[in-house]
C-alpha cells in the first residue's frame, strides 16, 4: 500500500529543517518540501539538495516573486493598508501565496496532508491554516509545534536536535533572531529584541544602511503610477514589477528608509516586539498616498482610510481568501481609476519628504486654493453653509444654557 504524502512548507530554517524526519517518523509518510521564492535570495542556495538529503522525496523551489508583487503586494499597497500604523505587512501577505501554491502541489502529487513550521504562539500558523481551510478543506493540516508528539519546545532544543542529526543551520545560540526575508522586507524577532527596553543592535539591520551611515546628501526619486500601480522610476518604465521593487529597495536601503521598531499585537493575544526593514515598500506607500491626495475626493478618501484599517486586519489575520477582502478590493480598484500620475520624493537619512506630485486627474484647482475671490467660489455663500452645518450644535448649546 502506497504511503500517504505530506506537503511541507519548507524554508530550510531552524524549524522546518528538523521537521522532515519528524514527519516521516510520526506519520510514516513521504514528505514533499515546498519553498516559495518570494525574494529571499541567499537563503535559497542549496535548499533543494538540503531538503532531499534530510529525507524529502521531492523538493519544489517555486519562483513566485512576480506573482507576489502584482497579486498580493500591490492590492495591499493600493488599499493603503498598514497594521497598527507601522507594519507594512511584509510577512503577512506572503503566507497565503505560499499556502496556495502548496495546495496546488498537493493536488498535483496526490498528497492528503499539508504541514507548516509556524509556532503555536505566532500569526503564521493562522495564515497558513486559514488558507488551507479555504482552498482545500479536505486536506489534513499538521502543525508540529501544536502536536503532543513534538517534544522540541524551544529554539535552543531545535538547534541541539539539528546538531545531533548533522542538519546544517544558519542560526546559532549566539545569534538567534527569527527572521523572515522576501522581496518586500525582512523581519527580525527574538534574542535581545525580546526585551522592549533594549535598543536594537546595529547588527540587526541586514537589508538597509544604518541611519548614521546614510549619505549626507539627499536624493530625489520620481515614481509613475497607472491606476494606483507603480510602473516607472525617474521617467523609465520598468520591465517588471520585480525590477521596480528591487530598484526602490536599493535606493531606500542606501538612505536607511523603512526601518521600524514595533511592539505589535499578535492575533493570538500576545504582544510581540519586532524590527522590520521595508526600504522600497515605504517609498511606494508614501508616493501612492501623495498621489491619492491629489486625485481622490474627500468622502472617498476618508472612506478608503477607514477600510484600510479593516483590510490591514484581514491580511494580518490570514483572511486573504475571504469575500470581504475581495469586496474591499473591488471598492479599492474603483477608487484607483483616477490614481494616475507622477510623484517626486526626497530621501534623506531615513526621511521621505514630498517634493511634488502631478496628475491629469488632479482635483486641485489653483484658483480655488488661493485666497482670491473667484467665480467658482463666492465666500459669502459660506455664511449660510455654516449656519446650517452648525445648527445642531447651536440647538444643543441653547438647551445647555437653559439647564444652567
N, C-alpha and C positions, 0 to 999 in steps of 0.2 A: 504494500500500500504506500502510495507516494506521501511524502511528508508535507505538512502544511507549510505555507510560505508566509513570511512576515517582512513587510517593507519598513525599514528603519530610517528615520530622519537622521542622517549621518553628517557630522561636521568634522570628525577627526579630532575634536576637542576632548577634554577630560572625560565627560560623562559618556558620550557615545562610543568612545574608544574602548571602554570596558564593558559595554552592553552587548556587543555581538556575541561573545562567548556565553554571557549570562542568558541571553535569549535562547541560544542553541541548547544549553544545558537544562533550562527551565521548561521549555515548551517542545523540545525535540523537533525543532523546525529548521527550515532553511531561511537564512537571513539575506535579504536584498538591501544593500545600502544605497540610499539616495541622498545626494548632496546637490542643493540648488546653488548654482553660481550666481550670486547677486552682486558680485564685485569684490569679494574678499581677497582676491589676488593671491598672495604668497601662501595663504592657508590651504589653497587647493593643490599645491605642488606635492606630488606623490600620494595623493589621497586615495586614488583608486587602488593602487598597489597596497597601501596600508590596510584598506578595508578587506581586500582579498586575503592578505596574509594573516589577518586576525579572525578569519572564519567566514566571511561573507561569500556566498556563491556567485553573486553578481554585484557590481557597483556602477551606479549611474551618476555621472557628474554632468548635470544639466546646465547649460548656459541660458539663464533666464533674465539676463541684465536688461535687455531692451524691453521685454515684456514687463519687467518690474517697474521700470521708469514710466512707460507710457500708460499702462493699465492699472497701476497701483499708486505710484508716487504722484503722478500728475493729477489724478482725480482729487487726492487729498490736498495738494497744493492749490488747485482751483477752488476747493471748498474753503481754503484758509484755515484748515483745522490744525490747532495746536493744543496739546494736552497740558493743562494746568499752567498756561501762559508761557511755557518754556520749551517743552519737549516736542520736537518735530516728527515724532512717531517712526523713527528710523528702523527700529526692530519690529514694531507693531505691524506695519503694512507689508513686511517681508514674509511673515509666517503664513498667512493664508495662501500666498502663491506657492510656497514650498509644499504646503499640505495638499493643495490642489494637484500639483504635479505628482505627489506620492500616490494619490488616489488613481490618477491616470495610469501610473506604472503598476499599481496593484491590479488593476483590471487587465492590463496587458499580460502580466505574469501569472495571473490566476491566484493571487495571494488572498488569504482570508483574514489577515491581521495587519495592522499598522502600529508602529511604535515610535515614541519620541523620547528624548532625554531631558525634557524640561522637568524641573523640580516641582514638588507639591506646594512650594511657597511663592512661586513666581507667576507671572502673567502668561508666559508662553504655553504652558500646559493648556490654558483655556483657549488660546488662539488656535493651536493645533487641533484640539479635540472638537471644538465647535465647527471647524471646517470639515473634519471627518464626518461629523454627525449630519451636517447639511448636505454634503456631496455624496456620501456613501454610508448611509445609516446601517447597512448590513454588515460592515466590517467590524471586527473585534479590535478595540483600542487597548494597547498595552502601554502603561506608564510605569516603568520600573520603580521610580522614586516613591510611588504610592502603593507599591506591591509589597505585601508582607514578606515575600521571599527575597526581597532585595535587602541585603544586610549592610551595604556600604552607606553609612548615614551621614557622612561629611565629605567634603572635597579632599581633606587630608587622607581619609581612608581610601578614597578612589585613587589617589596618587600612589599610595602604598600598594594597592592591588595591581595597578598598571606596572609598577616597577617589578613586582614579583612575577608578572607574566610577560615581561620584556616588551611591553607596549610603549612605543616612543611618545613623548608628550612635549608640548610647547609651554607648559606651565611648570612651576616648581613651588616648593614650600616657602621659598623666599619671596617670589613674586606670584601672587595667587589671585590676580584680578580675573573676574569673569567678564569676558569681552565678547561683543558681537559686532562684526565689521561687515559692511557692504558698500555699495557704490554711493549710498546716501550719507552714511555716518559710521562712527564707531562709538560703542558704549563701554564704559568701564565701571565695574562694581566689585565690591569685596576688598579684602586686605585692609589697609589703613583707612579706606574710604567708608568703612562701616561705622566709623565714629564721625558724626557730623561736625564735631569740634576740630577735626583735622583738616588743615588746608591740603588740597591735592598736591602731591609731589610733582616736580617738573617732569619726572619720568613717566607720569601717567599719559601725557599727551604724545600720541604717535601719528596722528593724521595731520596735525597742523603745527605751525610755528608757535613758540612761546610768545606771549604778549610783549615781553621785554625785548625780544629779539626780532620783532616785526620791523619792517622798513620804517625809517623816519620820514619818508616822503609818501604822501597819499597817492593812490592810483585810481583812475576813473574806469568804469566799465559801462557799456551800453547793452541793454538786452531787448530784443524784439520779441513781441508776443503776437500770436494769432488766435483769437477766441480763447484767451486765457492760457494758451500753451506756449512756452518759450521755444523759439525756433532759430534765433540768431544771436550772435555776440559781436559787438563792435562792427556792425554792418555786414558781417559774414554769416550767411545762412549755414547752419551746421548740418553735417551729413547724417547725423543720427541723434537721438535723444541721449544716448550714451556718451557720444563725443561732446555734447553740450555740457552735460553734468560733470564730466571729467575735467573739462577746461575750467569751469567755475570752481570746482574743488581745488584745483591747483592754485587758482587766483586767491580764493578765500583762505586757504591754508597758509599762503605766503603772508597774509595780513592778519592772521590769528582771528579770523571771523568764525563765529558759530560755536564758541566754547561755552558750555553751560554747566553749572553745578546745581543739582536739584535734589531736594527731598520730596519724592513723589508718593502719591497714594496708590499703591497697587490695588488691583481689583479684589484680591483675596483679603484685603483689610489691613495689610502691613505697610508701614511707611518704609521706603527704601531710598537710600542715597546713591546717586549715580552721577558720573561725569560723562558728558556727551560732546562729541565734536561733529558738527554738521556744517562744513565751510560753504560748499556750493549751494546747499539747500537753504541756508539762512539768507544768502544773497537773493535767491529766487523768490522766497517769501516776501522780502522787502520790496523787490521790484514789482511783483504781482499786486501787492496791496497799493503801491503808489499809482499803478495804472487804474485799478478799480476806483480809487478816489476821484479820478477824472471822469470815468465813464459810467458809473452806476448812480442812479437816482437815490435820494435819501432813504426812502422806505425800503427799497430793495436791498441797499447796502446794509441797513440796520437789521433787516430780517435775516440776511445772509450771515451776519455776525452771530446772531443767536443760534442759527442752525449749525454754524461751525463748531460750537461747543458740543452739540449733540453728536455731530459727525466724528469729532475727536474721541469722544467716549466710545462710540461704536467701534472705531478702529482699534483703540487701545484695549477694549474688552473682547476683541476677537470676533465681533459680529459683522464681518465683512460680507458674507453671503446671506444677507437678510433683505427682506422687502423694504425696510426703512432706509437702509443705506442706498439702495437702488433708487428709491423715490427722491431722496435728497440729491443724488447725482443728477436726476432729471431736472430738478429745480436749478441746481448749480450750472448745468450745461446751458440752460436757458439764459441765465444771467451773464454767461461768458460770451454770448453772441457779439457784444459790443466791446469786449476787452481785447482790443487790437491796438497796438501802438508800440512805442519805444520808451524806455526808462533809462536814465543815466544815474549812476550811483558813485559816490566817492568812498573808497575803502581806506581806513586808516587805523591801525593799531586796535583791532577788534571792533571798530565802529563802522556802521554803514550810514552815510549821510546822503539824503536825497539831493540830486543835482540836476533835476529836470525830468519832465515827462511830457510826451506828445501822443495824441491820438486823433484820428479823423472823427472818432465818435465822442470826443470830449464834450461834456456838458458845462464846462467852464466858459463863461462868456465875459470877456474883458470889461465891457461897458457896464454889465450888471454888477461885477465885483468892485467897481470903482465907487468913490463917494459922490460922484456927479449924478445929477438928475438925468434920467434917460427916458425914452419913450416907453420902453418895456416895463418900467417900474416907477410908479408915482408914490413917493414917500408918504403922501397924505393918506393913501389907502391903508397904511399900516395902523392908523388910529382906530378905524372900525374893526380891523382884524384883531387887534389886541383886546378891544372891549369884549368881543365875542369869545375869544380864546380864554380870557381871564374871568369870564362871568361866573363859572362855578366857584372859583376861588373868592370872588367878591361876595357872593351869597354866603359862603362859609364864613367869611370874615364878618359879615353883618350879624350872623347868628351868634358868633363868638362874642361880639361886643355886647349883645343883649344879655348873654349869660353873665358877663362881667358887671 
